[in-house]
Amino acid sequence: MCRAWRHYCRVLIVGVSLIVVQLATGEAQEKIRIAYSSTDTLNSIWTVADDAGFYKKHGLDAEVVYIGSTTVGVAAIVSQDVQVGNAAGSGVANAVVRGADTVSVACFINVLAYELVVLDSVKSAEDLKGKSIGISRFGSVSDVAARELIKGLGLRPMEDVKILQVGGAAERAAGFSRGVIAGFPSPPGNVNLIPGGLPHRILADMGDLPKPYPLPFICAVTTKSFLAKRRPIVKRTVMALIETAHFFKNNKEATQKIVAKYLRGANKAYLDASYASTVKILERVPYTTREGMKIQFDEALKQSPGAKVTVDSLIDDSIVREIEKEGFIDRVYGKGN
């Protein structure tokens, strides 16, 4: 009788434990759709987080989708087709001044890291006059980069040099190789993706400017309404991305393998150059640059001068502050690193 009772108790305990685990797992694995805007190394934190298992580790059943432009990505976030997505400060600012409730909750790259790739025949700024530069879409990061690089050469965007909407990094490289455009703003290393080895040169580099252009670039963006309703999910997403940034910095080969999986035509020259550039600017503590957001906000206000919002409307640092205060970042990186 006692032996039978002990056996029953053991079975009961095991059964209850399994139910508890199943309930906990069911509650922890929250469904979420996350968007990224490019397959290049600068944007790869989103796909590395998926392939390396960091979303799952933080209880997220994440569907990770590609939307090849900040402007389109922001529209998907506003409509809640996507709950959290990569969007730069320009996209957030343009949406907010038009009445959207988009907000940046974390930024993992806070500078504009671009170079201007041009045909080899374009030897100087003067040679670029009257020609066209290709970007993804107006209002996107590539648009911001194109305008800043053109101004850095002493030229006027759209007046001296036309800006054309072409598509993502691969589409820009293809348009360049066919001579549709004379150049395109490129994240570091992307020049190595040009098909056919078309002769080219780097005419301007953001890195050569006296001060890096501050820009909330690779940012986790959601809406204030979703953040209010599902804050724990947003927090888990940011935590997963923080661990991914650490993984990125300390696992070069594994990171490059994941980048190559998503980026068609990635070669060793590209992977090495882009990794070396990106690893230097990935944030340990991903606060959104207010200086950079202010620049984008002021630009957006030119299109909607009557907007009753401030730059503080575009940023919510509370999740990063909370994560930092809890010691999570120190546990991931180790104190002092």
Protein Blocks (a to p, Z undefined) as FASTA:
>chain_A
ZZmmmmmmmmmmmmmmmmmmmmmmmmmmccdddddfbfbfklmmmmmmmmnommmmnopa
cdddddfbfklmmmmmmnomafbdcddfklmmmmmmnopacdcfbdfbfcdcddddddfk
lmbfklmgopacddfbehiaklmmmmmmmmmnopaehklpccddfbdfklmmmmmmnoma
gbdcddehjlmmpghhiacddfbdfklpmbacdddfbdcdddfklmmmmmmmmmmmmmmm
mmmmmmmmmmmmlmmmmmmmmmghiafklmmmmmmmmmmmmcfblcdcfklmmmmmmmmm
mmmmmbccdfklmpcfklmmmmmmnommmmmnoghZZ
